[in-house]
């Protein structure tokens, strides 16, 4: 899947991504400001989480629950990570085994910890209102 979209149409992109993903480990690649967090916010909304997503930059991970209070998805932002051990220290391997949706920003910081079948999503900034997205499925 490769497409260009307006930010106003990000809901349709999120729906398509969720339907196309062969598993729940989604790695988001892109420069700062490319729209990774904006896309995750929409993905969380499309999944029906009760909370509004925000960036976990300082806490590394945010948990989002369904209406019954059960975990639905986890959103990681590894931008400030110094090494992979920090991801292991927060229990990243347990999250991988949770069976829940994982949305991982800056996955290149933990490359050796990612499963081989993780879905790679590449976002590119075109202009203030336009982005391109490419989904690579292993």
N, CA, C and O atoms as CSV, one atom per row, in Angstrom:
chain,resi,resn,atom,element,x,y,z
A,1,UNK,N,N,0.847,-1.167,0.000
A,1,UNK,CA,C,0.000,0.000,0.000
A,1,UNK,C,C,0.897,1.237,0.000
A,1,UNK,O,O,1.766,1.388,0.859
A,2,UNK,N,N,0.680,2.099,-0.955
A,2,UNK,CA,C,1.386,3.365,-1.004
A,2,UNK,C,C,0.406,4.415,-1.497
A,2,UNK,O,O,-0.235,4.237,-2.533
A,3,UNK,N,N,0.289,5.509,-0.755
A,3,UNK,CA,C,-0.667,6.535,-1.136
A,3,UNK,C,C,-0.253,7.894,-0.584
A,3,UNK,O,O,0.515,7.989,0.373
A,4,UNK,N,N,-0.773,8.921,-1.200
A,4,UNK,CA,C,-0.607,10.283,-0.711
A,4,UNK,C,C,-1.970,10.714,-0.183
A,4,UNK,O,O,-3.001,10.402,-0.779
A,5,UNK,N,N,-1.971,11.427,0.931
A,5,UNK,CA,C,-3.245,11.816,1.532
A,5,UNK,C,C,-3.147,13.190,2.182
A,5,UNK,O,O,-2.068,13.670,2.528
A,6,UNK,N,N,-4.309,13.799,2.333
A,6,UNK,CA,C,-4.435,15.044,3.077
A,6,UNK,C,C,-4.658,14.672,4.541
A,6,UNK,O,O,-5.289,13.655,4.830
A,7,UNK,N,N,-4.156,15.473,5.451
A,7,UNK,CA,C,-4.344,15.172,6.876
A,7,UNK,C,C,-5.822,15.072,7.234
A,7,UNK,O,O,-6.187,14.338,8.152
A,8,UNK,N,N,-6.663,15.791,6.531
A,8,UNK,CA,C,-8.104,15.707,6.793
A,8,UNK,C,C,-8.671,14.325,6.466
A,8,UNK,O,O,-9.764,13.985,6.919
A,9,UNK,N,N,-7.941,13.528,5.686
A,9,UNK,CA,C,-8.387,12.184,5.326
A,9,UNK,C,C,-7.653,11.083,6.070
A,9,UNK,O,O,-7.643,9.932,5.634
A,10,UNK,N,N,-7.045,11.431,7.183
A,10,UNK,CA,C,-6.241,10.446,7.909
A,10,UNK,C,C,-7.086,9.315,8.500
A,10,UNK,O,O,-6.572,8.223,8.742
A,11,UNK,N,N,-8.364,9.564,8.733
A,11,UNK,CA,C,-9.245,8.509,9.246
A,11,UNK,C,C,-9.343,7.337,8.283
A,11,UNK,O,O,-9.294,6.180,8.700
A,12,UNK,N,N,-9.480,7.631,7.004
A,12,UNK,CA,C,-9.557,6.574,5.988
A,12,UNK,C,C,-8.231,5.827,5.892
A,12,UNK,O,O,-8.214,4.611,5.701
A,13,UNK,N,N,-7.128,6.547,6.022
A,13,UNK,CA,C,-5.805,5.911,5.988
A,13,UNK,C,C,-5.666,4.957,7.173
A,13,UNK,O,O,-5.171,3.841,7.013
A,14,UNK,N,N,-6.094,5.382,8.352
A,14,UNK,CA,C,-6.008,4.531,9.543
A,14,UNK,C,C,-6.853,3.266,9.376
A,14,UNK,O,O,-6.397,2.173,9.712
A,15,UNK,N,N,-8.067,3.402,8.864
A,15,UNK,CA,C,-8.924,2.240,8.636
A,15,UNK,C,C,-8.266,1.259,7.666
A,15,UNK,O,O,-8.264,0.050,7.900
A,16,UNK,N,N,-7.714,1.785,6.586
A,16,UNK,CA,C,-7.056,0.942,5.593
A,16,UNK,C,C,-5.852,0.230,6.196
A,16,UNK,O,O,-5.645,-0.960,5.956
A,17,UNK,N,N,-5.065,0.951,6.971
A,17,UNK,CA,C,-3.882,0.367,7.605
A,17,UNK,C,C,-4.266,-0.758,8.565
A,17,UNK,O,O,-3.656,-1.827,8.542
A,18,UNK,N,N,-5.259,-0.528,9.395
A,18,UNK,CA,C,-5.685,-1.562,10.343
A,18,UNK,C,C,-6.192,-2.808,9.608
A,18,UNK,O,O,-5.940,-3.932,10.042
A,19,UNK,N,N,-6.893,-2.610,8.516
A,19,UNK,CA,C,-7.423,-3.737,7.749
A,19,UNK,C,C,-6.318,-4.483,6.992
A,19,UNK,O,O,-6.397,-5.699,6.818
A,20,UNK,N,N,-5.293,-3.757,6.545
A,20,UNK,CA,C,-4.234,-4.359,5.730
A,20,UNK,C,C,-3.136,-5.021,6.551
A,20,UNK,O,O,-2.430,-5.896,6.048
A,21,UNK,N,N,-2.986,-4.621,7.786
A,21,UNK,CA,C,-1.888,-5.135,8.611
A,21,UNK,C,C,-2.099,-6.622,8.921
A,21,UNK,O,O,-3.151,-7.002,9.433
A,22,UNK,N,N,-1.118,-7.452,8.617
A,22,UNK,CA,C,-1.246,-8.880,8.881
A,22,UNK,C,C,-1.021,-9.250,10.349
A,22,UNK,O,O,-1.303,-10.375,10.761
A,23,UNK,N,N,-0.514,-8.299,11.131
A,23,UNK,CA,C,-0.352,-8.530,12.568
A,23,UNK,C,C,-0.437,-7.185,13.275
A,23,UNK,O,O,-0.632,-6.152,12.634
A,24,UNK,N,N,-0.295,-7.198,14.568
A,24,UNK,CA,C,-0.535,-6.007,15.382
A,24,UNK,C,C,0.730,-5.256,15.790
A,24,UNK,O,O,0.666,-4.365,16.637
A,25,UNK,N,N,1.859,-5.593,15.215
A,25,UNK,CA,C,3.122,-4.909,15.524
A,25,UNK,C,C,3.425,-3.915,14.411
A,25,UNK,O,O,3.957,-4.289,13.365
A,26,UNK,N,N,3.090,-2.656,14.633
A,26,UNK,CA,C,3.195,-1.624,13.610
A,26,UNK,C,C,4.349,-0.680,13.950
A,26,UNK,O,O,4.330,-0.003,14.978
A,27,UNK,N,N,5.352,-0.646,13.074
A,27,UNK,CA,C,6.523,0.213,13.249
A,27,UNK,C,C,6.376,1.429,12.344
A,27,UNK,O,O,6.224,1.296,11.130
A,28,UNK,N,N,6.424,2.612,12.944
A,28,UNK,CA,C,6.229,3.857,12.208
A,28,UNK,C,C,7.554,4.585,12.021
A,28,UNK,O,O,8.198,4.997,12.986
A,29,UNK,N,N,7.944,4.733,10.767
A,29,UNK,CA,C,9.186,5.401,10.412
A,29,UNK,C,C,8.860,6.747,9.768
A,29,UNK,O,O,7.869,6.877,9.051
A,30,UNK,N,N,9.683,7.723,10.024
A,30,UNK,CA,C,9.515,9.025,9.396
A,30,UNK,C,C,10.233,10.088,10.195
A,30,UNK,O,O,10.501,9.927,11.386
A,31,UNK,N,N,10.536,11.168,9.520
A,31,UNK,CA,C,11.217,12.269,10.182
A,31,UNK,C,C,10.315,12.901,11.231
A,31,UNK,O,O,9.106,12.671,11.247
A,32,UNK,N,N,10.910,13.689,12.095
A,32,UNK,CA,C,10.154,14.467,13.058
A,32,UNK,C,C,9.169,15.340,12.270
A,32,UNK,O,O,9.552,16.024,11.320
A,33,UNK,N,N,7.909,15.305,12.677
A,33,UNK,CA,C,6.894,16.114,12.013
A,33,UNK,C,C,6.231,15.452,10.817
A,33,UNK,O,O,5.400,16.071,10.151
A,34,UNK,N,N,6.585,14.204,10.533
A,34,UNK,CA,C,6.000,13.513,9.382
A,34,UNK,C,C,4.557,13.089,9.634
A,34,UNK,O,O,3.813,12.837,8.685
A,35,UNK,N,N,4.154,13.006,10.899
A,35,UNK,CA,C,2.774,12.646,11.210
A,35,UNK,C,C,2.604,11.306,11.888
A,35,UNK,O,O,1.501,10.760,11.898
A,36,UNK,N,N,3.671,10.758,12.455
A,36,UNK,CA,C,3.587,9.450,13.113
A,36,UNK,C,C,2.589,9.483,14.271
A,36,UNK,O,O,1.700,8.636,14.352
A,37,UNK,N,N,2.736,10.449,15.154
A,37,UNK,CA,C,1.835,10.532,16.314
A,37,UNK,C,C,0.415,10.851,15.867
A,37,UNK,O,O,-0.542,10.326,16.436
A,38,UNK,N,N,0.266,11.692,14.870
A,38,UNK,CA,C,-1.071,12.018,14.354
A,38,UNK,C,C,-1.753,10.765,13.835
A,38,UNK,O,O,-2.945,10.563,14.069
A,39,UNK,N,N,-1.005,9.920,13.131
A,39,UNK,CA,C,-1.571,8.669,12.634
A,39,UNK,C,C,-1.918,7.740,13.784
A,39,UNK,O,O,-2.983,7.123,13.772
A,40,UNK,N,N,-1.053,7.627,14.769
A,40,UNK,CA,C,-1.345,6.759,15.916
A,40,UNK,C,C,-2.608,7.234,16.634
A,40,UNK,O,O,-3.438,6.415,17.028
A,41,UNK,N,N,-2.761,8.533,16.806
A,41,UNK,CA,C,-3.982,9.055,17.438
A,41,UNK,C,C,-5.221,8.572,16.707
A,41,UNK,O,O,-6.210,8.187,17.331
A,42,UNK,N,N,-5.163,8.592,15.384
A,42,UNK,CA,C,-6.310,8.144,14.600
A,42,UNK,C,C,-6.483,6.629,14.671
A,42,UNK,O,O,-7.612,6.141,14.734
A,43,UNK,N,N,-5.394,5.888,14.661
A,43,UNK,CA,C,-5.471,4.434,14.790
A,43,UNK,C,C,-6.132,4.049,16.115
A,43,UNK,O,O,-6.996,3.173,16.157
A,44,UNK,N,N,-5.720,4.707,17.183
A,44,UNK,CA,C,-6.297,4.446,18.511
A,44,UNK,C,C,-7.795,4.753,18.501
A,44,UNK,O,O,-8.596,4.004,19.060
A,45,UNK,N,N,-8.159,5.854,17.866
A,45,UNK,CA,C,-9.577,6.228,17.765
A,45,UNK,C,C,-10.354,5.167,16.986
A,45,UNK,O,O,-11.442,4.765,17.395
A,46,UNK,N,N,-9.789,4.715,15.859
A,46,UNK,CA,C,-10.459,3.715,15.021
A,46,UNK,C,C,-10.632,2.388,15.755
A,46,UNK,O,O,-11.599,1.666,15.511
A,47,UNK,N,N,-9.716,2.069,16.640
A,47,UNK,CA,C,-9.824,0.825,17.416
A,47,UNK,C,C,-10.889,0.911,18.509
A,47,UNK,O,O,-11.290,-0.107,19.074
A,48,UNK,N,N,-11.338,2.117,18.799
A,48,UNK,CA,C,-12.388,2.291,19.803
A,48,UNK,C,C,-11.888,2.479,21.215
A,48,UNK,O,O,-12.620,2.208,22.167
A,49,UNK,N,N,-10.667,2.934,21.377
A,49,UNK,CA,C,-10.145,3.188,22.728
A,49,UNK,C,C,-10.950,4.287,23.392
A,49,UNK,O,O,-11.459,5.188,22.724
A,50,UNK,N,N,-11.062,4.209,24.706
A,50,UNK,CA,C,-11.838,5.201,25.442
A,50,UNK,C,C,-11.057,6.491,25.673
A,50,UNK,O,O,-11.665,7.530,25.930
A,51,UNK,N,N,-9.739,6.453,25.589
A,51,UNK,CA,C,-8.918,7.640,25.796
A,51,UNK,C,C,-8.447,8.212,24.464
A,51,UNK,O,O,-8.382,7.511,23.454
A,52,UNK,N,N,-8.127,9.478,24.486
A,52,UNK,CA,C,-7.538,10.130,23.323
A,52,UNK,C,C,-6.032,9.926,23.404
A,52,UNK,O,O,-5.419,10.170,24.443
A,53,UNK,N,N,-5.448,9.483,22.320
A,53,UNK,CA,C,-4.011,9.208,22.304
A,53,UNK,C,C,-3.199,10.498,22.328
A,53,UNK,O,O,-3.606,11.524,21.784
A,54,UNK,N,N,-2.047,10.414,22.969
A,54,UNK,CA,C,-1.080,11.507,22.935
A,54,UNK,C,C,0.314,10.898,22.914
A,54,UNK,O,O,0.479,9.691,23.097
A,55,UNK,N,N,1.293,11.726,22.694
A,55,UNK,CA,C,2.653,11.224,22.539
A,55,UNK,C,C,3.242,10.763,23.868
A,55,UNK,O,O,3.174,11.487,24.861
A,56,UNK,N,N,3.819,9.561,23.894
A,56,UNK,CA,C,4.468,9.055,25.108
A,56,UNK,C,C,5.972,9.360,25.140
A,56,UNK,O,O,6.739,8.612,25.745
A,57,UNK,N,N,6.393,10.446,24.498
A,57,UNK,CA,C,7.819,10.737,24.360
A,57,UNK,C,C,8.581,10.636,25.673
A,57,UNK,O,O,9.657,10.038,25.705
A,58,UNK,N,N,8.062,11.197,26.749
A,58,UNK,CA,C,8.814,11.202,28.003
A,58,UNK,C,C,8.604,9.944,28.825
A,58,UNK,O,O,9.487,9.558,29.591
A,59,UNK,N,N,7.457,9.297,28.686
A,59,UNK,CA,C,7.195,8.072,29.430
A,59,UNK,C,C,7.498,6.811,28.647
A,59,UNK,O,O,7.417,5.713,29.198
A,60,UNK,N,N,7.841,6.936,27.392
A,60,UNK,CA,C,8.158,5.861,26.454
A,60,UNK,C,C,6.955,5.057,25.981
A,60,UNK,O,O,6.933,4.634,24.825
A,61,UNK,N,N,5.945,4.826,26.835
A,61,UNK,CA,C,4.801,4.023,26.417
A,61,UNK,C,C,3.517,4.547,27.061
A,61,UNK,O,O,3.494,4.934,28.229
A,62,UNK,N,N,2.448,4.547,26.255
A,62,UNK,CA,C,1.105,4.840,26.753
A,62,UNK,C,C,0.230,3.624,26.481
A,62,UNK,O,O,0.360,2.966,25.449
A,63,UNK,N,N,-0.657,3.339,27.416
A,63,UNK,CA,C,-1.597,2.229,27.266
A,63,UNK,C,C,-2.974,2.803,26.990
A,63,UNK,O,O,-3.372,3.803,27.586
A,64,UNK,N,N,-3.706,2.157,26.072
A,64,UNK,CA,C,-5.072,2.565,25.749
A,64,UNK,C,C,-5.991,1.374,25.942
A,64,UNK,O,O,-5.708,0.266,25.487
A,65,UNK,N,N,-7.097,1.625,26.627
A,65,UNK,CA,C,-8.028,0.562,26.985
A,65,UNK,C,C,-9.293,0.625,26.151
A,65,UNK,O,O,-9.630,1.661,25.578
A,66,UNK,N,N,-9.994,-0.519,26.093
A,66,UNK,CA,C,-11.302,-0.551,25.451
A,66,UNK,C,C,-12.355,-0.108,26.464
A,66,UNK,O,O,-12.015,0.251,27.592
A,67,UNK,N,N,-13.610,-0.128,26.078
A,67,UNK,CA,C,-14.693,0.363,26.935
A,67,UNK,C,C,-14.827,-0.429,28.231
A,67,UNK,O,O,-15.344,0.096,29.218
A,68,UNK,N,N,-14.372,-1.678,28.249
A,68,UNK,CA,C,-14.475,-2.490,29.464
A,68,UNK,C,C,-13.253,-2.341,30.369
A,68,UNK,O,O,-13.175,-2.973,31.422
A,69,UNK,N,N,-12.299,-1.502,29.953
A,69,UNK,CA,C,-11.124,-1.260,30.781
A,69,UNK,C,C,-9.960,-2.201,30.529
A,69,UNK,O,O,-8.953,-2.148,31.235
A,70,UNK,N,N,-10.091,-3.066,29.522
A,70,UNK,CA,C,-8.998,-3.981,29.173
A,70,UNK,C,C,-8.040,-3.309,28.196
A,70,UNK,O,O,-8.470,-2.532,27.343
A,71,UNK,N,N,-6.753,-3.599,28.312
A,71,UNK,CA,C,-5.786,-3.019,27.374
A,71,UNK,C,C,-6.123,-3.396,25.927
A,71,UNK,O,O,-6.429,-4.548,25.619
A,72,UNK,N,N,-6.056,-2.398,25.062
A,72,UNK,CA,C,-6.374,-2.563,23.650
A,72,UNK,C,C,-5.132,-2.353,22.786
A,72,UNK,O,O,-4.904,-3.062,21.806
A,73,UNK,N,N,-4.331,-1.351,23.183
A,73,UNK,CA,C,-3.163,-0.990,22.376
A,73,UNK,C,C,-2.120,-0.293,23.235
A,73,UNK,O,O,-2.423,0.272,24.285
A,74,UNK,N,N,-0.880,-0.350,22.757
A,74,UNK,CA,C,0.232,0.349,23.403
A,74,UNK,C,C,0.928,1.200,22.347
A,74,UNK,O,O,1.127,0.774,21.210
A,75,UNK,N,N,1.285,2.390,22.746
A,75,UNK,CA,C,1.942,3.349,21.849
A,75,UNK,C,C,3.305,3.682,22.431
A,75,UNK,O,O,3.407,4.225,23.531
A,76,UNK,N,N,4.338,3.356,21.693
A,76,UNK,CA,C,5.717,3.588,22.125
A,76,UNK,C,C,6.333,4.726,21.320
A,76,UNK,O,O,6.095,4.851,20.119
A,77,UNK,N,N,7.115,5.539,21.983
A,77,UNK,CA,C,7.905,6.566,21.305
A,77,UNK,C,C,9.324,6.423,21.833
A,77,UNK,O,O,9.619,6.824,22.959
A,78,UNK,N,N,10.197,5.852,21.019
A,78,UNK,CA,C,11.561,5.566,21.443
A,78,UNK,C,C,12.564,6.642,21.007
A,78,UNK,O,O,13.770,6.398,21.005
A,79,UNK,N,N,12.075,7.813,20.642
A,79,UNK,CA,C,12.949,8.886,20.182
A,79,UNK,C,C,14.061,9.200,21.183
A,79,UNK,O,O,15.212,9.383,20.786
A,80,UNK,N,N,13.736,9.263,22.459
A,80,UNK,CA,C,14.706,9.648,23.481
A,80,UNK,C,C,15.488,8.463,24.069
A,80,UNK,O,O,16.258,8.631,25.014
A,81,UNK,N,N,15.288,7.284,23.512
A,81,UNK,CA,C,15.986,6.095,24.000
A,81,UNK,C,C,17.484,6.203,23.728
A,81,UNK,O,O,17.896,6.592,22.635
A,82,UNK,N,N,18.289,5.859,24.716
A,82,UNK,CA,C,19.736,5.865,24.549
A,82,UNK,C,C,20.267,4.532,24.038
A,82,UNK,O,O,21.235,4.491,23.279
A,83,UNK,N,N,19.621,3.433,24.461
A,83,UNK,CA,C,20.015,2.115,23.971
A,83,UNK,C,C,18.853,1.143,24.157
A,83,UNK,O,O,17.880,1.439,24.850
A,84,UNK,N,N,18.976,-0.016,23.529
A,84,UNK,CA,C,17.901,-1.008,23.564
A,84,UNK,C,C,17.602,-1.529,24.961
A,84,UNK,O,O,16.486,-1.977,25.223
A,85,UNK,N,N,18.567,-1.479,25.851
A,85,UNK,CA,C,18.354,-1.962,27.222
A,85,UNK,C,C,17.222,-1.178,27.899
A,85,UNK,O,O,16.489,-1.738,28.715
A,86,UNK,N,N,17.077,0.088,27.575
A,86,UNK,CA,C,15.999,0.877,28.170
A,86,UNK,C,C,14.634,0.322,27.757
A,86,UNK,O,O,13.696,0.325,28.554
A,87,UNK,N,N,14.522,-0.150,26.525
A,87,UNK,CA,C,13.269,-0.769,26.087
A,87,UNK,C,C,13.031,-2.078,26.834
A,87,UNK,O,O,11.906,-2.381,27.231
A,88,UNK,N,N,14.078,-2.833,27.016
A,88,UNK,CA,C,13.943,-4.080,27.775
A,88,UNK,C,C,13.574,-3.797,29.227
A,88,UNK,O,O,12.802,-4.541,29.832
A,89,UNK,N,N,14.126,-2.721,29.784
A,89,UNK,CA,C,13.843,-2.357,31.174
A,89,UNK,C,C,12.372,-2.025,31.410
A,89,UNK,O,O,11.869,-2.225,32.515
A,90,UNK,N,N,11.673,-1.521,30.390
A,90,UNK,CA,C,10.244,-1.218,30.567
A,90,UNK,C,C,9.369,-2.419,30.220
A,90,UNK,O,O,8.142,-2.327,30.240
A,91,UNK,N,N,10.013,-3.554,29.901
A,91,UNK,CA,C,9.266,-4.777,29.618
A,91,UNK,C,C,8.785,-4.899,28.190
A,91,UNK,O,O,7.734,-5.490,27.941
A,92,UNK,N,N,9.536,-4.349,27.244
A,92,UNK,CA,C,9.103,-4.371,25.848
A,92,UNK,C,C,8.789,-5.779,25.356
A,92,UNK,O,O,7.829,-5.964,24.609
A,93,UNK,N,N,9.564,-6.758,25.752
A,93,UNK,CA,C,9.297,-8.135,25.317
A,93,UNK,C,C,7.928,-8.624,25.798
A,93,UNK,O,O,7.252,-9.366,25.085
A,94,UNK,N,N,7.518,-8.216,26.991
A,94,UNK,CA,C,6.194,-8.577,27.492
A,94,UNK,C,C,5.100,-7.940,26.639
A,94,UNK,O,O,4.080,-8.567,26.352
A,95,UNK,N,N,5.320,-6.699,26.240
A,95,UNK,CA,C,4.354,-6.040,25.360
A,95,UNK,C,C,4.247,-6.786,24.035
A,95,UNK,O,O,3.146,-6.970,23.515
A,96,UNK,N,N,5.383,-7.218,23.484
A,96,UNK,CA,C,5.369,-7.962,22.228
A,96,UNK,C,C,4.549,-9.242,22.338
A,96,UNK,O,O,3.921,-9.670,21.370
A,97,UNK,N,N,4.558,-9.841,23.503
A,97,UNK,CA,C,3.832,-11.088,23.716
A,97,UNK,C,C,2.400,-10.890,24.202
A,97,UNK,O,O,1.706,-11.867,24.488
A,98,UNK,N,N,1.950,-9.649,24.298
A,98,UNK,CA,C,0.626,-9.354,24.853
A,98,UNK,C,C,-0.523,-9.657,23.898
A,98,UNK,O,O,-1.658,-9.840,24.338
A,99,UNK,N,N,-0.246,-9.713,22.602
A,99,UNK,CA,C,-1.312,-9.921,21.627
A,99,UNK,C,C,-2.108,-8.656,21.339
A,99,UNK,O,O,-3.099,-8.706,20.610
A,100,UNK,N,N,-1.698,-7.542,21.889
A,100,UNK,CA,C,-2.378,-6.260,21.683
A,100,UNK,C,C,-1.710,-5.496,20.550
A,100,UNK,O,O,-0.604,-5.832,20.127
A,101,UNK,N,N,-2.386,-4.474,20.068
A,101,UNK,CA,C,-1.800,-3.614,19.051
A,101,UNK,C,C,-0.619,-2.869,19.649
A,101,UNK,O,O,-0.714,-2.324,20.749
A,102,UNK,N,N,0.499,-2.846,18.921
A,102,UNK,CA,C,1.670,-2.074,19.314
A,102,UNK,C,C,1.972,-1.089,18.197
A,102,UNK,O,O,2.183,-1.485,17.051
A,103,UNK,N,N,1.993,0.180,18.529
A,103,UNK,CA,C,2.348,1.230,17.583
A,103,UNK,C,C,3.668,1.810,18.061
A,103,UNK,O,O,3.739,2.407,19.136
A,104,UNK,N,N,4.711,1.635,17.262
A,104,UNK,CA,C,6.070,1.938,17.698
A,104,UNK,C,C,6.668,3.043,16.838
A,104,UNK,O,O,6.932,2.854,15.651
A,105,UNK,N,N,6.876,4.205,17.464
A,105,UNK,CA,C,7.564,5.298,16.787
A,105,UNK,C,C,9.059,5.174,17.063
A,105,UNK,O,O,9.465,4.781,18.156
A,106,UNK,N,N,9.859,5.506,16.083
A,106,UNK,CA,C,11.320,5.412,16.138
A,106,UNK,C,C,11.775,3.976,16.394
A,106,UNK,O,O,12.616,3.749,17.264
A,107,UNK,N,N,11.237,3.001,15.653
A,107,UNK,CA,C,11.624,1.595,15.851
A,107,UNK,C,C,13.075,1.316,15.498
A,107,UNK,O,O,13.634,0.310,15.935
A,108,UNK,N,N,13.692,2.189,14.715
A,108,UNK,CA,C,15.101,1.973,14.372
A,108,UNK,C,C,15.990,1.994,15.608
A,108,UNK,O,O,17.121,1.512,15.560
A,109,UNK,N,N,15.494,2.544,16.716
A,109,UNK,CA,C,16.256,2.580,17.967
A,109,UNK,C,C,16.291,1.213,18.667
A,109,UNK,O,O,17.124,0.979,19.543
A,110,UNK,N,N,15.375,0.312,18.271
A,110,UNK,CA,C,15.289,-1.013,18.915
A,110,UNK,C,C,15.254,-2.122,17.862
A,110,UNK,O,O,14.628,-3.161,18.074
A,111,UNK,N,N,15.909,-1.908,16.754
A,111,UNK,CA,C,15.814,-2.796,15.595
A,111,UNK,C,C,16.004,-4.269,15.942
A,111,UNK,O,O,15.255,-5.108,15.441
A,112,UNK,N,N,16.967,-4.607,16.771
A,112,UNK,CA,C,17.220,-6.030,17.064
A,112,UNK,C,C,16.144,-6.656,17.955
A,112,UNK,O,O,16.095,-7.879,18.088
A,113,UNK,N,N,15.290,-5.846,18.561
A,113,UNK,CA,C,14.225,-6.370,19.429
A,113,UNK,C,C,12.921,-6.620,18.678
A,113,UNK,O,O,12.017,-7.270,19.202
A,114,UNK,N,N,12.822,-6.110,17.459
A,114,UNK,CA,C,11.572,-6.211,16.705
A,114,UNK,C,C,11.388,-7.598,16.108
A,114,UNK,O,O,12.354,-8.222,15.670
A,115,UNK,N,N,10.148,-8.081,16.090
A,115,UNK,CA,C,9.895,-9.370,15.447
A,115,UNK,C,C,10.105,-9.248,13.932
A,115,UNK,O,O,9.921,-8.175,13.357
A,116,UNK,N,N,10.488,-10.345,13.303
A,116,UNK,CA,C,10.753,-10.344,11.870
A,116,UNK,C,C,9.532,-9.949,11.044
A,116,UNK,O,O,9.670,-9.383,9.959
A,117,UNK,N,N,8.339,-10.244,11.555
A,117,UNK,CA,C,7.131,-9.964,10.780
A,117,UNK,C,C,6.477,-8.624,11.130
A,117,UNK,O,O,5.324,-8.388,10.766
A,118,UNK,N,N,7.196,-7.750,11.827
A,118,UNK,CA,C,6.637,-6.430,12.161
A,118,UNK,C,C,6.305,-5.687,10.873
A,118,UNK,O,O,7.023,-5.791,9.879
A,119,UNK,N,N,5.223,-4.947,10.904
A,119,UNK,CA,C,4.766,-4.171,9.755
A,119,UNK,C,C,5.483,-2.823,9.776
A,119,UNK,O,O,5.476,-2.125,10.790
A,120,UNK,N,N,6.096,-2.465,8.660
A,120,UNK,CA,C,6.792,-1.186,8.554
A,120,UNK,C,C,5.925,-0.184,7.814
A,120,UNK,O,O,5.464,-0.441,6.701
A,121,UNK,N,N,5.710,0.959,8.445
A,121,UNK,CA,C,4.930,2.040,7.856
A,121,UNK,C,C,5.850,3.244,7.741
A,121,UNK,O,O,6.407,3.710,8.735
A,122,UNK,N,N,6.005,3.746,6.514
A,122,UNK,CA,C,6.876,4.888,6.264
A,122,UNK,C,C,6.023,6.102,5.936
A,122,UNK,O,O,5.237,6.085,4.989
A,123,UNK,N,N,6.185,7.154,6.727
A,123,UNK,CA,C,5.469,8.403,6.499
A,123,UNK,C,C,6.439,9.452,5.989
A,123,UNK,O,O,7.573,9.553,6.455
A,124,UNK,N,N,5.970,10.236,5.015
A,124,UNK,CA,C,6.800,11.296,4.438
A,124,UNK,C,C,6.022,12.604,4.419
A,124,UNK,O,O,4.860,12.647,4.015
A,125,UNK,N,N,6.673,13.655,4.857
A,125,UNK,CA,C,6.114,14.999,4.847
A,125,UNK,C,C,6.206,15.537,3.424
A,125,UNK,O,O,7.285,15.553,2.832
A,126,UNK,N,N,5.076,15.976,2.874
A,126,UNK,CA,C,5.078,16.602,1.555
A,126,UNK,C,C,4.878,18.109,1.708
A,126,UNK,O,O,5.654,18.904,1.179
A,127,UNK,N,N,3.828,18.489,2.437
A,127,UNK,CA,C,3.623,19.883,2.820
A,127,UNK,C,C,2.789,19.904,4.086
A,127,UNK,O,O,2.485,18.845,4.637
A,128,UNK,N,N,2.413,21.071,4.557
A,128,UNK,CA,C,1.720,21.186,5.850
A,128,UNK,C,C,0.470,20.316,5.955
A,128,UNK,O,O,0.124,19.868,7.048
A,129,UNK,N,N,-0.205,20.073,4.847
A,129,UNK,CA,C,-1.450,19.304,4.879
A,129,UNK,C,C,-1.384,17.969,4.152
A,129,UNK,O,O,-2.373,17.238,4.117
A,130,UNK,N,N,-0.245,17.644,3.578
A,130,UNK,CA,C,-0.144,16.451,2.735
A,130,UNK,C,C,0.987,15.553,3.198
A,130,UNK,O,O,2.081,16.019,3.516
A,131,UNK,N,N,0.707,14.261,3.232
A,131,UNK,CA,C,1.701,13.259,3.587
A,131,UNK,C,C,1.599,12.107,2.607
A,131,UNK,O,O,0.592,11.952,1.916
A,132,UNK,N,N,2.644,11.301,2.551
A,132,UNK,CA,C,2.553,10.048,1.833
A,132,UNK,C,C,2.823,8.938,2.845
A,132,UNK,O,O,3.529,9.129,3.836
A,133,UNK,N,N,2.251,7.796,2.569
A,133,UNK,CA,C,2.410,6.652,3.460
A,133,UNK,C,C,2.690,5.423,2.607
A,133,UNK,O,O,2.113,5.242,1.534
A,134,UNK,N,N,3.583,4.592,3.108
A,134,UNK,CA,C,3.911,3.341,2.447
A,134,UNK,C,C,3.917,2.239,3.496
A,134,UNK,O,O,4.591,2.348,4.520
A,135,UNK,N,N,3.178,1.200,3.239
A,135,UNK,CA,C,3.075,0.057,4.145
A,135,UNK,C,C,3.845,-1.099,3.534
A,135,UNK,O,O,3.550,-1.527,2.418
A,136,UNK,N,N,4.838,-1.608,4.267
A,136,UNK,CA,C,5.610,-2.767,3.820
A,136,UNK,C,C,5.328,-3.922,4.760
A,136,UNK,O,O,5.560,-3.833,5.966
A,137,UNK,N,N,4.833,-4.991,4.200
A,137,UNK,CA,C,4.506,-6.179,4.970
A,137,UNK,C,C,5.514,-7.266,4.649
A,137,UNK,O,O,5.741,-7.596,3.485
A,138,UNK,N,N,6.119,-7.819,5.696
A,138,UNK,CA,C,7.110,-8.890,5.492
A,138,UNK,C,C,6.433,-10.215,5.288
A,138,UNK,O,O,7.106,-11.230,5.101
